[in-house]
């Protein structure tokens, strides 16, 4: 059972995990929710082609959770 949980964690996020996210999340979390790899996610964010709204705060990227949920069909 533990192996299945680990595989699930690496593949994406459950509906419950997504609905518990704060207003904005780091790019790694956004990538995980969308099933994107680290390099691809950063490449898309850098080119302003990320599938949902991304904020650039200094050297960090933050994904707007409301846009992420809307993209995934989980808007609340």
C-alpha positions in Angstrom: 0.0 0.0 0.0 2.9 2.4 0.8 4.3 1.8 -2.7 1.0 2.9 -4.3 0.9 6.1 -2.1 4.4 6.9 -3.3 3.6 6.3 -6.9 0.4 8.4 -6.6 2.4 11.3 -5.0 4.9 11.3 -7.8 2.3 11.2 -10.5 0.1 14.0 -9.4 -2.2 15.2 -6.7 -5.5 14.0 -5.4 -8.7 16.1 -5.5 -8.5 16.5 -1.7 -4.9 17.7 -1.9 -5.7 20.2 -4.6 -8.7 21.7 -2.7 -6.5 22.2 0.4 -3.9 24.3 -1.4 -3.3 27.9 -0.3 -4.1 30.9 -2.6 -0.8 30.5 -4.4 1.7 27.7 -4.6 5.3 27.3 -5.7 5.9 26.2 -9.3 6.9 22.7 -8.2 3.5 22.1 -6.7 1.8 23.5 -9.8 3.9 21.2 -12.0 2.9 18.2 -9.8 -0.8 19.1 -10.1 -0.5 19.3 -13.9 1.8 16.4 -14.3 4.6 18.5 -15.7 8.2 17.8 -15.1 10.4 20.4 -13.4 12.3 21.5 -16.5 9.2 21.8 -18.6 7.3 23.7 -16.0 10.1 26.2 -15.6 10.5 26.5 -19.3 6.8 27.3 -19.8 6.8 29.8 -16.9 9.9 31.6 -18.3 8.3 31.9 -21.7 4.9 33.0 -20.2 3.3 29.9 -21.6 2.4 28.1 -18.4 -1.2 26.8 -18.7 -2.5 29.0 -15.8 -1.5 32.3 -14.2 2.0 32.5 -12.7 3.3 35.3 -10.6 7.0 36.2 -10.7 8.2 37.3 -7.3 11.9 38.1 -7.4 13.5 34.8 -8.4 10.5 32.7 -7.5 7.4 31.7 -9.4 4.1 31.3 -7.8 1.1 29.6 -9.4 -2.4 31.1 -8.6 -4.4 28.3 -7.1 -7.8 29.6 -8.3 -6.5 29.5 -11.9 -5.0 26.0 -11.4 -8.2 24.6 -10.0 -10.2 26.2 -12.8 -7.9 24.6 -15.4 -8.4 21.2 -13.7 -12.1 21.6 -13.5 -12.2 21.9 -9.8 -13.1 25.6 -9.4 -14.8 26.2 -6.1 
